[in-house]
């Protein structure tokens, strides 16, 4: 193995990323070395590329360069001195949130928000590279019938699954999904596969709305249609939406979601707004007895196992909304496409 490798990194403050040579990693102690086969661009990576307020917040105080990317799959090719040698050759996906296993959060089952998180691709080097080291306890073995393309998408797919888990959906529930990006579309697939009644998808991007028609009963562009009245009329028998998933990060969505929620509804917040949001606690939440859950990552390993059960039995298809695939050398084109008509964009690390 050579001493350096290619990687896509954030090299300075400002718009853009670069393809650079960095030292090739070597596994230590309980780490494994993964030869990356596929990786995928996440919304966080796009924040870094565009250098938004969110991107700046995540990398505040970090020294450049930072290798980005955290949605990946590959094969374990080496292990550290304290890791299991039998892992060599395993096809794996990867949990972005390395956890200590000992803090109060980890002890009560909240490893994904461990007090000592140091997320890959954000606070430490990520996976848009030829190789990646990771703690042995953060890799997830893929079934043989799951492709590397789908394996790279277990991480974002797990976010969608965690939203389902926390929603406490009942069969026949009316589900409204704000945002038809990759996670929003996966939310629709999972809820439909698990018995949702009516699924409504909203987005201002017509390209994504058109794709959402495959998974949603009703699609709405709130810039062109009266979203609140359409939703409330469609779900009138429920008294409004039973479950609302916010997957846009747009602060303007909060002007709508409390007007469509039925009393006792569940609201799951997946998007990270760049700006502060104004909410009337008494009228919008307390008087309607709403349950609101903030989300970051996946439940480890509950979300992974539930997602894997659906994927391996072909009940959902994580790859179905991959719209573009590039090589690492085509990184500039890939990131530019991420701001255009696209959903999920992959890097194939095996071709040039």
N, C-alpha and C positions, 0 to 999 in steps of 0.2 A: 504494500500500500504506500502510495506517495505521501510526502510530508505536507502538501498543500492540496486544497480543493477549491472548486468554484462555488460561490454562494451569492445570493441576492441579499443586499444589505442596505440599511439606512446609514449613509456615511456622513451626513451633516444635516443641520437644520434647514428646512426649506422643502420645496416640492421636489419629488423624485426619489428614486432608489438607484442602486448601481449593482452591476455584476462584477465581483472582485475575487481575488485569490485570498484565502484565509488559511490558517493552519488546520490541517486535518485532525479531527479529534481522536483520542484513544480512550477506551473504557478503563475506568478505575474502580476498584473495590466491587460494589454491587451494581455497577453500570453495565449496559449492553451497548454494542455498536450496531446501528441500523444503516444498511445501504438503502437509501431512499429510492423508491420506484415511482411513486406519484405524490404530488402535493397539490394543494388547492389554495387559491386566493380567498382570504376572509375579509369581512368588512373592516376588521382592525388593520389589516395590511393596507387596505385602500385609504384608511385614515392616515397611515404613515406616508403613503405615496403622495397624498394631497396635502399633507401637513396641516390637518385640521386642528381645532382646539382639543379634540379628543386624542388625536395622535400626539400632540405636544404634551398633553397631560400624562399619557402613558410613559413617554420617554424623558420626562423632566428629570434632569440631573444625571442621565445616563451618558456614558462615554461612547462615542462612535468609533468604529462601525458597530452596528447591531445587526446580526443576521436575522431576518424576519421569516415569517411563515410558521404555522403550527398545525395545519391540517395535513396529515401525511400517512403514507403506508410504505412498507418496505420489508426487508429480510434481515434478520439478525445474523451478522457475519463474525462477531467476536464478542467476548464477555470479559468483564473484570475478574480479578482474583477471587472475589467473594460471591460472584454470580454463578448461576447454574449453567454448566457447559452444555447441557442438553437443550438449551434454548437456541443454540446455533442452528440456523436453517429455518427457524420459525418465521412464518409470514405474519406480520403484526401491524396493527394500528397503534395510536399513541395518544395518551392523555396529556393535555397541555399543562395541567395543574399538578406539579409535583408536590406531594404532601408529606408532612413530617410523621404523621401517624401517632403523635404523642400529645399535641396541644388539645385544649378544651374542645375546639371545633371538630378535630379529627375523632376524638373519643366519643362524641355523640353522633357520629355518622355524617358530619359535614366536611369531609375531606376536601371537597371542591372549593371551599372557602377557608382552608387552613390558615391559621394566623401567620404562617411563615411562607406563604405562596411567593414564588419567584418565577412567574409564568414564562414558558418557552416562547420565543418569537416576540416577546415584549420586554421582559426584564432581563432575559438572558438569551443567548443565541438560539435561533429557531431552525426550521427544517427546509428552507429553500436552498438546499445544498446537496452535495453528493452523499454525505454521510451525516449521521446525527448520533450523539451519545444520549442515553436516557437512563434513569434509574430503572432497575429491573421491574420494580413494582408499578411502573407507569405504562407498560406495554400491554396490548390486548391481542391475544392470538386470534387470527382470522380463520373461519372455516374454509376448507379447500374450495368450496363452491362460491366463495365471495371474491370478486376480482380486486386487484390493487386499486382500481378506480373507485370502487365502492368503499374499500378499506380506508382510503384517504378521507372519506366523507363521514366516517363514524363520529368524528369529533363534532362537526356542526349538526349532524343528524341526532347526536346525543342531546344537544341543546333543545331541539324540537321535542324529543322524547321526554326530557325533563319537564317541559311545559305541560305535556300531556299528563305526566305523573302528578304534578302539583295541582292541576285543574280539577281533579276528582270528578271527571266527566261521568255522567250517567247516559246510558243508551238513549239515543234520540235527542240529545241536547242540541241547541242551536249555538253554533260556534262562529264567531266573527274574527277574522285574521286581518290585522292592519299590516300590510307589507307583503308583497309577493316576490321578494327575493328568495334566495335559496332556503333559508330557515323557515320563512313563512310558507313556502310551497311544501316543505317537508312536514310542517305542522299539519297542513291540510291532508296530506297523504296518511299520516299516522292517525289523526282523529277519524278519518273516514274508515280506515282499516279496523279501528277499534269500536265502531258503532255510533259515531256521531249522526245526528239527524240532518239538519240543514247546515251547510258550510258556506260562509260568505267571505269573499276575499276582496280587499281594497288595495289599490295602488294608483299612483299618478302616471306610471309608465305603461303605455299601451302594449308594448312588447311582452312585458311580464304578465299583464292582465290576460293577454291572449293565451299564454301558457297555463295560467291559473284556471282557465275554463275546464281543463281536464280534471281538476280536483275539487273545484268549488261549484256549488249549485247556482250561486249568484256572484257575479263580479261587478265591482263598482269603481269608477274613477271619480273620487270626491271633488275633483276640480271641474267636472263636467255634469255631475248628477247630484241630486239631493240625497246624499248618503244616509243621513239620519232618518229621514222619512221612509226611504226604501227598506232599511234594516228593520225599523220598528213595524212596518207593515208586513214584511216577510215573516217576522217572528212574533206577530201579534198574539198568537195563541200561547206563547211562552211569557208574554208580558215584557219582551225585550230579549236581549242576548243572554244566554245562560253562561257562556264563557267568552271572554275577549282576550285575544293575544295581540300584544303590541310589539311588532317586530320591525319598526321603521327607524326609531330613534328621533323622529320628528316631533318637536314639542307641540306643534299645531294639532296633533292627533288628540291631545288631552282635552281639547275643546269639544270633542265628539264622544269619547268613550263613555263618559258618565251619563250622557243623554240616551244611550242605547242599552245600558245595563239594566237588566231586570232586578228587582229587589232580591238580595241574596246571591247575586252573580259573583263569579270569580274572574279576576283580571290578572293576567300574567304579563309582566313587563320584561321583555327581552332586549329591546332597543335601548341604547345609551344616548339620551339627548345631549346635544352640545350646549344647550341653554337651560336656565332654570325654568321650572314649570309651576304655574299658579293653580292651586286646587282648593276648592271650598270644602274643607274637611266635613263640616256638619251636613251640608246639603248633598254633596256628591258622594260621600262615603258612609258616614254614620247613619243618616236617615234612611239609607237604602240597604244597610247591613251588608256592605260589600266586603269581599275578601280580596286583598291585593297582595301579590307576591312579587318581590323583586328577584331577578334571576341573574346568575353569573356562572356560566359553565354547565356542567352536567353532574348528576348525582353519581359518585364513584362507589361501586360499579353497577349500581342498579340500572341507571339509564342505558349503559352499554349493553348489559345482558338483555334487557327488554328490546332494545333496538336490534340487536343481533338476532333475536328470535324471529322478528318480522322480516329482516333482510334475508336471512338464510333460508326462510320458507317462501321467499318471493312474494310476500304480502305487501311490501313496499319496495320501491326501486330508488336507491339513493343517487344513482347515476342518471336518472331520467331527465333531470333538468340541468345537466352539464351541457353548456352551449358552445364552449370553445376549449381547445387543448393546444398548448404551446410547449416549446422546449425552453430550458433555462435561458438560452441565448436570446430568445424572443421576449424577454421580460418586459421591455419597454412597450411593445405592441400589446402584450397581455394586460398590463396595467392600464393602458389607454382604453382598451376594450372594456375593462371593468366599469368604466364610467359611461359606457354607451349601452346599446341594446344587448344585454347579456344577463345570465343568471350566475351559474357557477363556472369558474374558469380553472382548468387543471394545468399543471406542468407535468409532462412526461419526462422523467429523468433518464430514460433508457435510450432516447433517440436524440439526434442533433440535426 
